[in-house]
């Protein structure tokens, strides 16, 4: 079965070419991948072994229409990538004057004020006078300097509002700032001899002050949580440079010499790699004399020695006070530019503000330099900057591929930005250029990504080309000779948008990466790295190449603010000051609206937590606030309906029984059963031939292709269970079983990806066929393959296994029986012959 029939819905590769004939596309030409929506536990549909894709059984259970329909290409120019100029203070004043009267009298604002104990009568009386005061202060500002002075005197943070407007977040920022200023105005009225003094009781005044105090985070760096870090003068080493400049390598050298220390990276793969390298002695000057190092990630704990002085972990798991509460000698924090990430950045900010270590090495690009100085120097810490240049040259190619897939060469990496497009590119390259492709994208388990990378890196591996999403930009050591952008735009869930310059440069920088001196395939770097040849970067389409060439010359914009996670103690205290029926999602919103973060920081985005909070809300009375907060941090893909159903089962069992057993929450989804079906199918297939693309096309049952998204969901859900088992150990007792299923899923996923169809059958390619190749393929087929393409098994008849799914076979049988039916009499009595 070909990929378009059994695989994911495919957005056309050459969108510019397709757009000219897009009106001729019929809905029948766009196939759907099975995305069965899980039903309730009692309504689970029993799936038969070797089932056909669910899309063939139900027209309703398909991908959303927006994902299936091809999108028109985005016609880009260099101007689309230009940084917008920063707005002026006068523009901010104008926006405030337009927005403020409407917002402060809106039902949304009044609902929030009521939650703070301020009745509509009081707010109506105060609002008119407050708006008039604001207008008097702000109207008439003739210059930006006057506007800045007026804003600051009125309690507005001008620089934060400028950044918010530049990021198209001004309206929400105005609303947040105005509420805090409004509450402070009420307190001022109470302290003054005004006609509103009697309306504002002392109790209300104290209540408002308590809300403002608990959401004031300006003193957070000096809180008890960071007390150990504030009690010492820390020495920061900033390793600043582009991709492939050796900055992390030099930082790890310092760590390898330390008596105690930690490496904190953005991905479990990176933490795992450093853990292996430390224990094997393949870092810096260890000369294969391993240092005992433990591993700590959200889903994995590996203790080599309880007294080991070194730790490799993900940033979220970094113990701020050190091992045993005595601090560290050396800490390495990788990819420090992640502190600008709206969702995960809070963990990086927390680590640099609160880590207790004498020497801290921060590795990242130049976008963080000014921000790090602004954050660290006021704390009394010392900063030393180490600048790095790229170790291998990176050049923009003179030519694009001009949409010619025949120009794909071994060592190429094609970057595209959706899973369906990745599979389509893979098939296009294999069927056109005849080169097998490995794939890397975000939904794949890290272990499977690493296995795909090993196959691509190994000169004796089967894969010559890599097809990847932007997940290739971080976390894998890849020997890419040439990076090819299929497009310079991506779909953001709503529309097609240009890629960020940071993203383009990070992806392009993966070309010409250093390779290990031994050139091995173990994904473990050797003690010293040998330079590879320089890298090339180009585009699939001719029109994109001059844009890419111009973008590669530009400097990256600085990160203006570090993201800050809401401290749980402050969140819990705010909850005690709000009505008892306040939902957790509303609690997060209240804190975000009122928060006053420290200088040069901003509160992390909380929008991704709200859907989780909605799923948890029905069980709020049975859970503590800390448990709800924990579950809202859980690693869950909210766009995956199967994963959401498993999460609901998990919350239900935890809240009602305090015990979450693996089979109970996974049973209704049938994902574990699907894993067994795919394993059974794979066992019947012959091993891959010694030379791919030669000889008869390999058999690929539909279940191999249609199960990939389900296996990805299963893996992520198992990771979720393991993640929670480390935090709620008694309530999640099946960790070992989950780890076993997880490892099986990784193995099966890797085999499914290996067997995706598409490789061109090269029967007469010059120099590729000869007596030895023919003999090898013939011997392999004689030893391993039945005439129908299945695995040769001793004792099985020569005709092999019948590749009919069981439920399909049952329908075929019933159809044959129905043909033999005779109708007798007028009453429609039926008799089946032969029974």
VEXGU-700914 format. One line per 4 residues: number of its first residue (from 1); their letters; for each residue y, x, z of C-alpha. Coordinates in Angstrom, 1 decimal. Layout:
<recs>
NUM = A = Y,X,Z  ...
</recs>
This chain:
<recs>
1 = XXXX = 0.0,0.0,0.0  3.4,1.4,-0.9  6.1,1.9,1.6  8.5,-0.8,0.4
5 = XXXX = 5.7,-3.4,0.9  4.5,-2.3,4.3  7.2,-0.2,5.8  10.7,-1.0,7.1
9 = XXXX = 13.4,-2.8,5.2  15.1,-0.2,3.1  18.8,0.2,2.5  19.0,1.8,-1.0
13 = XXXX = 19.4,5.5,-1.0  21.9,6.0,-3.8  24.2,3.2,-2.8  26.9,4.2,-5.4
17 = XXXX = 24.3,3.8,-8.1  22.9,0.6,-6.7  26.2,-1.0,-6.2  26.7,-1.4,-9.9
21 = XXXX = 23.6,-3.6,-10.1  23.7,-5.1,-6.6  24.2,-8.6,-8.0  20.8,-8.4,-9.6
25 = XXXX = 19.0,-7.8,-6.3  16.8,-10.7,-5.3  15.9,-11.5,-1.8  12.2,-10.9,-2.8
29 = XXXX = 13.0,-7.3,-3.5  13.9,-6.7,0.1  10.8,-6.4,2.4  10.8,-6.9,6.1
33 = XXXX = 9.1,-4.9,8.8  7.2,-6.7,11.5  9.5,-7.3,14.4  7.6,-9.9,16.3
37 = XXXX = 9.7,-11.4,19.2  7.6,-11.4,22.4  7.0,-14.8,23.8  6.6,-15.7,27.5
41 = XXXX = 3.6,-14.3,29.3  1.6,-17.5,28.9  2.6,-17.9,25.3  1.5,-14.5,24.0
45 = XXXX = -0.2,-14.7,20.6  -3.6,-13.0,20.5  -3.6,-10.4,17.8  -6.8,-9.6,16.0
49 = XXXX = -7.9,-6.0,15.3  -6.6,-4.5,12.1  -4.0,-7.2,11.9  -1.7,-7.4,8.9
53 = XXXX = 2.1,-7.1,9.6  3.4,-10.1,11.5  6.0,-10.6,8.8  3.2,-11.9,6.6
57 = XXXX = 2.3,-14.5,9.2  5.7,-15.9,10.1  8.8,-16.0,8.1  11.0,-16.3,11.2
61 = XXXX = 9.8,-13.1,12.9  11.6,-10.7,10.6  14.5,-8.2,10.8  18.0,-9.6,11.2
65 = XXXX = 19.6,-10.4,7.8  22.3,-7.9,8.4  19.7,-5.1,8.7  17.8,-6.2,5.6
69 = XXXX = 20.6,-6.8,3.1  21.9,-3.7,1.3  25.4,-2.7,2.3  28.0,-1.8,-0.2
73 = XXXX = 29.0,1.9,-0.3  32.1,3.1,1.5  34.4,4.8,-1.0  35.8,7.7,1.1
77 = XXXX = 38.7,10.1,0.6  39.8,13.1,2.8  42.5,10.9,4.3  39.9,8.7,5.9
81 = XXXX = 39.0,11.6,8.2  42.5,12.4,9.2  43.4,12.2,12.9  45.8,9.4,13.5
85 = XXXX = 49.1,10.7,15.0  49.6,10.0,18.7  51.7,6.9,19.4  55.2,7.3,20.9
89 = XXXX = 56.2,6.0,24.4  58.6,3.5,22.7  55.5,2.0,20.9  53.8,1.6,24.3
93 = XXXX = 56.8,-0.2,25.7  56.9,-2.6,22.8  53.2,-3.4,23.2  53.6,-4.0,27.0
97 = XXXX = 56.5,-6.3,26.5  54.6,-8.3,23.9  51.3,-8.5,25.8  52.3,-8.7,29.5
101 = XXXX = 53.8,-12.2,29.8  50.8,-13.7,27.9  48.1,-11.9,29.9  49.3,-12.2,33.5
105 = XXXX = 49.6,-16.0,33.1  46.3,-16.3,31.3  43.2,-18.1,32.8  41.4,-14.8,32.7
109 = XXXX = 43.9,-13.0,34.8  44.2,-15.9,37.2  40.4,-16.0,37.7  40.5,-12.3,38.7
113 = XXXX = 43.5,-12.9,41.1  41.6,-15.8,42.7  38.7,-13.4,43.3  41.2,-11.2,45.2
117 = XXXX = 42.3,-14.1,47.4  45.5,-14.9,45.5  45.9,-18.7,44.7  47.3,-20.0,41.5
121 = XXXX = 50.4,-21.3,43.4  51.2,-17.8,44.7  50.5,-16.1,41.4  52.7,-18.7,39.5
125 = XXXX = 55.6,-18.0,41.8  55.3,-14.2,41.7  54.5,-13.9,38.0  57.8,-15.1,36.7
129 = XXXX = 59.8,-12.8,38.9  57.5,-9.8,38.2  57.6,-10.2,34.4  61.4,-10.5,34.6
133 = XXXX = 61.5,-7.3,36.7  59.3,-5.5,34.1  61.4,-6.6,31.2  64.6,-5.4,33.0
137 = XXXX = 63.0,-2.0,33.5  61.6,-1.6,30.0  64.0,-3.4,27.6  66.7,-1.2,26.3
141 = XXXX = 64.9,2.1,26.2  66.7,3.9,23.3  64.5,7.1,23.2  61.0,8.2,24.0
145 = XXXX = 62.2,10.1,27.0  63.9,7.0,28.4  60.7,5.0,27.7  58.6,7.6,29.5
149 = XXXX = 60.9,7.5,32.6  60.9,3.7,32.7  57.1,3.5,32.4  56.4,6.1,35.1
153 = XXXX = 58.8,4.5,37.5  57.2,1.1,36.9  53.7,2.5,37.8  52.4,3.0,34.3
157 = XXXX = 50.5,6.2,33.3  52.2,7.0,30.0  49.8,9.6,28.8  46.7,7.5,29.5
161 = XXXX = 48.3,4.6,27.6  49.1,6.9,24.7  45.5,8.0,24.5  44.2,4.4,24.9
165 = XXXX = 46.5,3.3,22.0  45.3,6.3,19.9  41.7,5.2,20.5  42.5,1.5,19.8
169 = XXXX = 42.0,0.5,23.4  45.6,-0.2,24.3  45.3,-3.9,25.1  42.4,-3.5,27.5
173 = XXXX = 44.2,-0.6,29.1  47.4,-2.6,29.5  45.5,-5.4,31.2  43.8,-3.0,33.6
177 = XXXX = 47.0,-1.2,34.5  49.0,-4.4,34.9  46.7,-5.9,37.4  46.9,-2.9,39.7
181 = XXXX = 50.7,-2.8,39.3  50.9,-6.5,40.0  48.8,-6.2,43.2  51.1,-3.3,44.4
185 = XXXX = 54.1,-5.5,43.7  52.7,-8.2,46.0  52.3,-5.6,48.8  55.9,-4.5,48.1
189 = XXXX = 57.1,-8.1,48.5  55.4,-8.4,51.8  57.0,-5.3,53.1  60.4,-6.4,52.0
193 = XXXX = 62.4,-9.3,53.4  61.9,-11.5,50.4  61.5,-15.3,50.0  57.8,-14.7,49.3
197 = XXXX = 57.0,-13.1,52.6  55.9,-16.3,54.2  53.6,-17.1,51.2  51.7,-13.8,51.6
201 = XXXX = 49.8,-13.7,54.9  49.0,-10.4,56.7  45.4,-11.1,56.1  45.9,-11.4,52.4
205 = XXXX = 48.0,-8.3,52.4  45.3,-6.3,54.2  42.7,-7.7,51.8  44.7,-6.6,48.7
209 = XXXX = 45.3,-3.2,50.2  41.6,-2.8,50.9  40.8,-3.6,47.2  43.4,-1.1,45.9
213 = XXXX = 42.2,1.6,48.3  38.5,1.3,47.4  39.3,1.5,43.6  41.6,4.5,44.0
217 = XXXX = 39.5,7.4,42.9  42.3,10.0,42.7  40.9,11.9,45.8  37.3,11.7,44.5
221 = XXXX = 36.9,15.5,44.0  37.6,15.9,47.7  35.2,13.3,48.9  32.2,14.0,51.1
225 = XXXX = 29.9,14.1,48.2  31.7,17.1,46.8  32.5,18.7,50.1  30.2,21.7,49.7
229 = XXXX = 31.8,22.6,46.3  35.3,22.3,47.7  34.4,24.7,50.6  33.8,27.6,48.2
233 = XXXX = 35.7,29.4,45.5  33.6,29.0,42.4  33.6,31.3,39.3  33.4,29.4,36.0
237 = XXXX = 32.3,31.2,32.8  33.2,29.2,29.8  31.0,30.1,26.8  33.0,28.7,23.9
241 = XXXX = 31.8,28.8,20.3  30.3,26.9,17.4  26.7,26.0,16.8  24.4,29.1,16.4
245 = XXXX = 26.8,31.5,18.1  24.5,32.7,20.9  26.5,31.1,23.8  23.6,29.4,25.5
249 = XXXX = 21.4,32.5,25.0  23.9,34.7,26.9  24.3,32.1,29.7  20.5,32.0,30.2
253 = XXXX = 20.5,35.8,30.5  22.8,35.4,33.6  20.5,32.7,35.0  17.3,34.8,34.5
257 = XXXX = 18.8,37.5,36.8  19.8,35.1,39.6  17.9,34.8,42.9  18.5,31.0,42.7
261 = XXXX = 19.8,28.9,39.9  19.4,26.0,37.6  19.7,25.1,33.9  21.0,21.6,33.2
265 = XXXX = 20.8,20.3,29.6  21.4,17.1,27.7  17.8,16.4,26.7  14.4,16.6,28.3
269 = XXXX = 13.2,18.7,25.3  15.8,21.4,26.1  15.0,21.4,29.8  11.3,21.7,29.0
273 = XXXX = 12.0,24.6,26.6  14.0,26.5,29.1  11.4,25.8,31.8  8.7,27.3,29.5
277 = XXXX = 10.8,30.3,28.6  11.6,31.2,32.2  8.0,31.0,33.3  6.8,33.0,30.3
281 = XXXX = 9.6,35.6,30.7  11.0,35.1,27.2  14.6,34.9,28.2  17.2,37.7,28.2
285 = XXXX = 15.9,40.9,29.7  12.8,39.5,31.5  10.6,41.3,29.0  7.7,38.8,29.4
289 = XXXX = 7.9,39.1,33.2  8.0,35.4,34.0  10.2,33.9,36.7  8.8,30.9,38.6
293 = XXXX = 10.8,27.9,37.5  10.3,24.2,38.3  11.0,21.3,36.0  12.9,18.1,36.9
297 = XXXX = 13.8,15.3,34.5  14.1,11.6,34.7  10.5,11.1,33.6  8.8,14.4,34.5
301 = XXXX = 8.3,16.7,37.5  6.5,20.0,37.2  6.3,22.2,40.3  5.1,25.7,39.5
305 = XXXX = 5.9,26.9,43.1  7.7,24.8,45.8  9.6,27.9,46.8  10.6,28.8,43.2
309 = XXXX = 14.3,29.8,43.1  14.9,28.5,39.6  15.1,24.9,38.2  15.3,23.5,34.7
313 = XXXX = 16.5,19.9,34.6  18.5,17.3,32.7  22.2,17.0,33.7  21.6,13.6,35.4
317 = XXXX = 19.0,15.2,37.7  21.0,18.3,38.7  21.0,18.6,42.6  24.7,19.2,43.4
321 = XXXX = 24.0,20.9,46.8  21.3,23.2,45.4  17.7,23.7,46.4  17.4,22.9,50.1
325 = XXXX = 21.1,22.2,50.3  22.1,25.9,50.3  23.8,25.9,46.9  22.9,28.0,43.8
329 = XXXX = 23.8,31.5,42.8  24.0,30.7,39.1  24.0,27.3,37.2  24.1,26.8,33.4
333 = XXXX = 25.4,23.5,32.1  24.7,23.1,28.4  26.6,21.0,25.8  29.6,20.6,28.1
337 = XXXX = 31.5,18.7,25.4  29.3,15.8,26.4  31.7,15.1,29.3  33.7,13.2,26.6
341 = XXXX = 30.8,10.8,25.9  31.7,7.3,27.0  28.2,6.5,28.3  26.6,9.7,29.6
345 = XXXX = 29.8,11.8,30.1  30.0,11.0,33.8  27.0,13.2,34.6  28.7,16.2,33.1
349 = XXXX = 32.0,15.5,34.9  30.2,15.1,38.2  28.3,18.3,37.7  31.4,20.5,37.1
353 = XXXX = 33.4,18.8,39.9  30.6,18.8,42.5  28.0,21.5,41.8  27.8,24.0,44.7
357 = XXXX = 27.3,27.4,43.0  28.9,30.8,43.1  28.7,31.2,39.3  28.7,28.4,36.8
361 = XXXX = 28.3,28.9,33.1  29.5,26.1,30.9  28.4,26.2,27.2  30.1,24.2,24.5
365 = XXXX = 32.7,24.1,21.8  36.4,24.6,21.8  37.2,20.9,22.2  36.7,21.2,25.9
369 = XXXX = 38.8,24.3,26.7  42.1,22.7,27.6  40.5,19.8,29.5  38.3,22.2,31.6
373 = XXXX = 41.4,24.2,32.6  43.1,21.0,33.6  40.2,19.8,35.7  39.2,23.1,37.4
377 = XXXX = 42.3,25.1,38.1  43.8,22.5,40.5  40.6,22.8,42.6  41.2,26.5,43.1
381 = XXXX = 38.3,27.7,40.9  38.4,30.8,38.8  37.9,30.5,35.0  36.7,33.3,32.6
385 = XXXX = 36.5,32.4,28.9  33.9,34.0,26.6  34.5,33.3,22.9  31.7,33.5,20.3
389 = XXXX = 31.6,33.5,16.6  28.8,32.2,14.5  26.0,34.7,14.2  25.0,33.7,10.6
393 = XXXX = 27.3,32.7,7.8  27.7,29.0,7.0  28.9,28.1,3.5  29.6,24.9,1.6
397 = XXXX = 27.6,24.9,-1.6  29.3,25.1,-4.9  27.4,22.1,-6.2  26.1,18.8,-4.8
401 = XXXX = 22.6,17.6,-5.7  24.4,15.1,-8.0  21.9,12.5,-6.8  19.0,14.5,-8.3
405 = XXXX = 16.1,14.5,-5.9  14.3,17.1,-8.1  16.7,19.6,-6.7  15.3,19.4,-3.2
409 = XXXX = 13.9,22.8,-2.1  11.7,24.0,0.8  13.7,24.5,3.9  16.2,21.6,3.1
413 = XXXX = 17.2,19.0,5.7  18.5,15.7,4.4  20.6,13.8,7.0  20.9,10.0,6.8
417 = XXXX = 21.8,7.5,9.4  19.2,4.7,9.9  15.4,4.7,10.4  14.8,2.6,7.3
421 = XXXX = 16.9,5.0,5.3  14.9,8.0,6.7  11.6,6.5,5.5  13.1,5.7,2.1
425 = XXXX = 14.5,9.2,1.7  11.1,10.6,2.8  9.3,8.5,0.2  11.9,9.4,-2.5
429 = XXXX = 11.6,13.2,-1.9  7.8,13.1,-1.7  7.4,11.0,-4.8  10.1,12.7,-6.9
433 = XXXX = 10.1,16.3,-5.7  6.5,16.5,-4.6  7.3,18.1,-1.2  6.0,16.7,2.1
437 = XXXX = 8.7,15.7,4.6  8.8,15.8,8.4  11.1,13.2,10.0  13.3,13.3,13.1
441 = XXXX = 15.3,10.4,14.4  16.4,9.0,17.8  13.8,6.3,18.3  11.0,8.8,18.1
445 = XXXX = 9.6,10.2,21.4  11.0,13.7,22.1  7.4,15.0,22.0  6.9,13.6,18.5
449 = XXXX = 10.2,15.0,17.3  9.2,18.4,18.6  5.8,18.1,16.8  7.6,17.2,13.6
453 = XXXX = 9.9,20.2,14.1  7.0,22.5,14.6  5.4,21.4,11.3  8.6,22.0,9.5
457 = XXXX = 9.3,25.4,11.1  5.8,26.7,10.5  5.6,28.5,7.2  1.9,27.4,7.1
461 = XXXX = 2.8,23.9,8.1  2.4,20.9,5.7  6.0,19.8,5.7  8.5,21.7,3.6
465 = XXXX = 11.5,19.4,4.0  13.0,17.6,7.0  14.6,14.2,6.8  16.6,13.4,9.9
469 = XXXX = 19.3,11.3,11.5  22.2,12.7,13.6  19.5,13.3,16.3  19.0,16.7,14.5
473 = XXXX = 22.4,17.9,15.8  21.1,18.6,19.3  17.9,19.7,21.1  15.6,21.2,18.5
477 = XXXX = 15.2,24.7,17.1  15.0,24.2,13.4  14.8,26.7,10.5  17.0,24.8,8.1
481 = XXXX = 18.2,26.7,5.1  20.3,24.0,3.6  21.8,20.8,5.2  22.3,17.9,2.8
485 = XXXX = 24.4,14.9,3.8  23.1,11.8,2.1  26.4,10.1,3.1  29.5,11.0,5.0
489 = XXXX = 29.6,7.5,6.6  27.3,5.5,8.8  26.8,1.9,9.9  28.1,1.4,13.5
493 = XXXX = 26.4,-2.0,13.9  29.3,-3.9,12.4  30.6,-2.0,9.4  30.4,1.3,7.6
497 = XXXX = 32.6,3.9,9.1  33.3,7.6,8.3  31.5,10.2,10.4  33.4,11.9,13.2
501 = XXXX = 34.5,15.5,12.4  32.7,16.7,15.5  29.5,15.0,14.2  29.8,16.5,10.7
505 = XXXX = 30.4,20.1,12.1  27.6,19.9,14.6  25.1,18.7,12.0  26.2,21.1,9.3
509 = XXXX = 26.0,24.0,11.9  22.3,23.5,12.2  21.8,25.2,8.8  20.9,28.8,8.9
513 = XXXX = 19.9,28.7,12.6  18.5,31.8,14.2  14.7,32.1,14.0  12.4,33.7,16.5
517 = XXXX = 11.5,37.3,16.0  7.8,36.5,15.9  8.5,33.5,13.7  5.9,31.5,15.7
521 = XXXX = 5.4,27.8,15.8  5.3,27.2,19.5  8.9,26.0,19.9  9.3,28.7,22.5
525 = XXXX = 11.9,31.3,21.7  11.1,35.0,22.0  12.9,37.4,24.3  15.4,38.5,21.6
529 = XXXX = 16.2,36.4,18.5  16.4,37.9,15.0  19.0,36.6,12.6  18.0,34.3,9.8
533 = XXXX = 19.8,34.2,6.4  23.0,32.2,6.3  23.0,28.5,5.9  24.3,26.2,3.2
537 = XXXX = 25.6,22.7,3.5  26.1,20.2,0.6  26.0,16.5,-0.2  23.7,14.3,-2.2
541 = XXXX = 26.6,12.7,-4.1  29.1,14.7,-6.2  32.1,12.8,-4.9  31.4,13.7,-1.2
545 = XXXX = 31.3,17.5,-1.8  35.1,18.2,-2.0  35.6,16.0,1.1  33.0,18.0,3.0
549 = XXXX = 34.5,21.3,1.9  37.9,20.2,3.2  36.5,18.9,6.5  34.6,22.1,7.2
553 = XXXX = 37.9,24.0,7.3  39.5,21.8,9.9  39.6,22.5,13.6  38.0,20.0,16.0
557 = XXXX = 40.3,17.8,18.0  40.4,18.4,21.8  38.7,16.0,24.2  41.6,14.3,26.0
561 = XXXX = 39.7,12.9,29.1  36.5,13.5,31.0  34.4,10.4,31.7  33.7,9.5,35.3
565 = XXXX = 30.9,7.3,36.6  31.7,4.6,39.2  30.7,6.0,42.6  28.2,3.7,44.1
569 = XXXX = 29.7,3.7,47.7  33.0,2.5,46.2  31.3,-0.1,44.1  29.4,-1.4,47.2
573 = XXXX = 32.6,-1.6,49.3  34.4,-3.5,46.5  31.4,-6.0,46.4  32.0,-6.7,50.1
577 = XXXX = 35.7,-7.6,49.4  34.9,-10.1,46.6  33.3,-13.6,46.7  29.6,-13.5,47.5
581 = XXXX = 28.7,-15.2,44.2  30.3,-12.4,42.1  27.7,-11.3,39.5  27.0,-7.6,39.1
585 = XXXX = 28.5,-7.7,35.6  31.7,-9.2,37.0  31.7,-6.6,39.8  31.6,-3.8,37.2
589 = XXXX = 34.4,-5.4,35.3  36.6,-5.8,38.4  36.1,-2.1,39.3  36.9,-1.0,35.7
593 = XXXX = 40.1,-3.2,35.7  41.4,-1.9,39.0  40.2,1.7,39.0  42.7,4.5,39.3
597 = XXXX = 40.7,7.6,38.3  41.7,11.3,39.0  44.0,13.1,36.6  42.5,13.9,33.2
601 = XXXX = 39.6,11.6,33.7  38.8,8.0,32.6  36.2,5.6,33.8  33.0,5.6,31.7
605 = XXXX = 32.3,2.7,29.5  30.3,0.0,31.3  29.7,-2.4,28.4  26.2,-1.1,27.8
609 = XXXX = 25.2,-2.1,31.3  26.3,-5.8,31.0  23.3,-7.0,29.0  21.0,-5.4,31.5
613 = XXXX = 23.0,-7.0,34.3  22.6,-10.4,32.6  18.8,-9.9,32.5  18.8,-9.0,36.2
617 = XXXX = 21.2,-11.8,37.3  18.6,-14.5,37.8  16.9,-12.3,40.4  20.1,-11.2,42.1
621 = XXXX = 19.3,-12.9,45.4  16.0,-11.1,45.7  17.4,-7.6,45.0  19.7,-5.3,46.9
625 = XXXX = 23.0,-4.2,45.2  21.6,-0.6,45.1  18.4,-1.8,43.3  20.5,-3.8,40.8
629 = XXXX = 22.7,-0.7,40.2  19.5,1.4,39.6  18.0,-1.1,37.1  21.3,-1.2,35.2
633 = XXXX = 21.0,2.6,34.6  17.4,2.1,33.3  16.7,3.7,29.8  16.3,0.5,27.8
637 = XXXX = 17.0,-0.2,24.1  18.7,-3.6,24.3  18.4,-4.2,20.6  14.6,-4.2,20.9
641 = XXXX = 13.4,-7.7,21.9  9.9,-6.5,22.8  11.3,-3.9,25.2  13.7,-6.5,26.7
645 = XXXX = 10.7,-8.9,27.3  8.8,-6.1,29.1  11.9,-5.3,31.2  12.1,-9.0,32.2
649 = XXXX = 8.5,-9.0,33.3  9.1,-5.8,35.3  12.1,-7.3,37.1  10.3,-10.5,37.8
653 = XXXX = 7.3,-8.8,39.3  9.5,-6.4,41.3  11.7,-9.1,42.8  8.9,-11.5,43.6
657 = XXXX = 6.1,-9.2,44.6  7.6,-5.8,45.2  4.8,-4.4,43.0  4.9,-3.7,39.3
661 = XXXX = 1.5,-3.1,37.7  1.3,-1.7,34.2  -1.1,-4.2,32.6  0.8,-7.2,34.0
665 = XXXX = 4.1,-6.3,32.4  2.7,-5.0,29.1  0.0,-7.6,28.6  2.0,-10.3,26.9
669 = XXXX = 3.6,-7.9,24.4  0.1,-6.8,23.1  1.5,-3.3,22.6  -1.3,-1.6,24.5
673 = XXXX = -3.7,-3.6,22.4  -1.9,-2.5,19.3  -2.2,1.1,20.3  -6.0,0.7,20.6
677 = XXXX = -6.1,-1.0,17.1  -4.2,1.9,15.5  -6.4,4.5,17.3  -9.5,2.6,16.0
681 = XXXX = -8.0,2.6,12.5  -7.2,6.3,12.6  -10.7,7.2,13.7  -12.0,5.7,10.5
685 = XXXX = -9.7,7.8,8.3  -10.7,11.2,6.9  -8.7,14.2,7.9  -5.7,15.2,5.8
689 = XXXX = -6.8,17.3,2.8  -6.1,21.1,2.7  -3.6,20.6,-0.2  -1.5,17.5,-0.1
693 = XXXX = -0.4,15.8,-3.2  -3.4,16.8,-5.2  -6.2,14.5,-6.2  -6.7,10.8,-5.5
697 = XXXX = -4.1,9.0,-3.4  -5.1,8.8,0.2  -5.8,5.4,1.8  -3.1,4.2,4.2
701 = XXXX = -4.0,0.9,5.8  -1.0,-1.4,6.4  -1.4,-1.2,10.2  -0.5,2.5,10.1
705 = XXXX = 2.9,1.7,8.7  3.7,-1.6,10.3  2.8,-0.3,13.8  5.4,2.6,13.9
709 = XXXX = 8.2,0.5,15.4  5.8,-1.1,17.9  4.5,2.3,19.0  8.1,3.5,19.5
713 = XXXX = 8.8,0.5,21.7  5.6,1.1,23.6  6.6,4.7,24.2  10.1,3.9,25.4
717 = XXXX = 8.8,1.2,27.7  6.3,3.5,29.2  9.0,6.1,29.8  11.0,3.3,31.5
721 = XXXX = 8.1,2.6,33.9  7.7,6.4,34.6  11.4,6.7,35.2  11.4,3.9,37.7
725 = XXXX = 8.2,5.2,39.4  10.0,8.4,40.5  12.7,6.3,42.1  10.7,3.4,43.5
729 = XXXX = 7.4,5.1,44.0  5.6,2.5,46.1  6.5,-0.4,43.8  5.4,1.4,40.6
733 = XXXX = 2.0,2.7,41.4  0.6,3.2,37.9  2.5,6.3,36.9  -0.6,8.3,36.0
737 = XXXX = -1.9,5.5,33.8  1.6,5.2,32.2  1.6,9.0,31.5  -1.9,8.7,29.9
741 = XXXX = -0.8,5.9,27.6  2.4,7.7,26.8  0.5,10.8,25.7  -1.8,8.7,23.6
745 = XXXX = 1.1,7.0,22.0  2.8,10.3,21.1  -0.4,11.5,19.4  -0.9,8.3,17.5
749 = XXXX = 2.8,8.2,16.3  2.5,11.7,15.0  -0.6,10.9,13.0  1.0,7.7,11.6
753 = XXXX = 4.0,9.7,10.4  1.7,12.2,8.8  0.0,9.5,6.8  3.0,7.7,5.5
757 = XXXX = 2.5,7.3,1.7  4.8,8.7,-0.9  3.6,12.2,-1.8  3.5,12.6,-5.6
761 = XXXX = 0.2,13.3,-7.2  0.7,16.6,-8.9  -2.2,16.7,-11.4  -0.7,19.1,-14.0
765 = XXXX = 2.1,20.9,-12.2  2.4,24.5,-13.5  1.0,27.0,-11.1  -0.2,24.5,-8.6
769 = XXXX = -3.6,23.6,-10.0  -6.3,26.1,-10.5  -10.1,26.5,-10.0  -9.6,27.4,-6.3
773 = XXXX = -7.4,24.4,-5.6  -9.7,22.0,-7.4  -12.7,23.4,-5.6  -11.0,23.1,-2.2
777 = XXXX = -10.1,19.5,-2.8  -13.5,18.7,-4.2  -15.3,20.2,-1.2  -13.0,18.4,1.2
781 = XXXX = -13.6,15.0,-0.4  -17.4,15.6,-0.6  -17.5,16.5,3.1  -15.0,14.0,4.6
785 = XXXX = -14.4,11.0,2.3  -16.3,7.9,1.4  -15.9,6.5,-2.2  -13.5,3.8,-0.8
789 = XXXX = -11.3,6.4,1.0  -12.5,6.0,4.6  -13.9,8.8,6.8  -17.5,9.8,6.0
793 = XXXX = -19.7,8.9,9.1  -23.3,9.7,9.4  -25.5,6.6,9.2  -22.8,4.5,7.4
797 = XXXX = -23.8,3.1,3.9  -22.2,4.9,1.0  -20.0,1.9,0.3  -18.2,2.8,3.5
801 = XXXX = -16.2,0.4,5.7  -14.6,-2.7,4.3  -10.8,-2.5,4.7  -10.2,-6.2,5.4
805 = XXXX = -8.4,-7.1,8.5  -10.5,-9.4,10.7  -8.2,-12.3,10.7  -7.8,-12.0,6.9
809 = XXXX = -11.5,-11.8,6.5  -11.9,-15.0,8.6  -9.4,-16.8,6.4  -11.3,-15.6,3.3
813 = XXXX = -14.5,-17.0,4.7  -13.0,-20.3,5.5  -11.5,-20.5,2.0  -15.0,-20.0,0.5
817 = XXXX = -16.5,-22.7,2.7  -13.7,-25.1,1.7  -14.5,-24.7,-2.0  -18.1,-26.0,-1.3
821 = XXXX = -16.9,-29.2,0.4  -17.8,-32.5,-1.2  -15.9,-35.7,-0.4  -18.3,-38.7,0.3
825 = XXXX = -17.1,-42.2,0.4  -13.6,-43.7,0.8  -13.1,-42.7,4.4  -12.9,-39.1,3.5
829 = XXXX = -16.0,-38.0,5.4  -16.6,-34.4,4.6  -19.8,-32.5,4.4  -20.0,-28.7,4.0
833 = XXX = -22.9,-27.6,1.9  -25.1,-24.9,3.1  -24.5,-25.6,6.7
</recs>
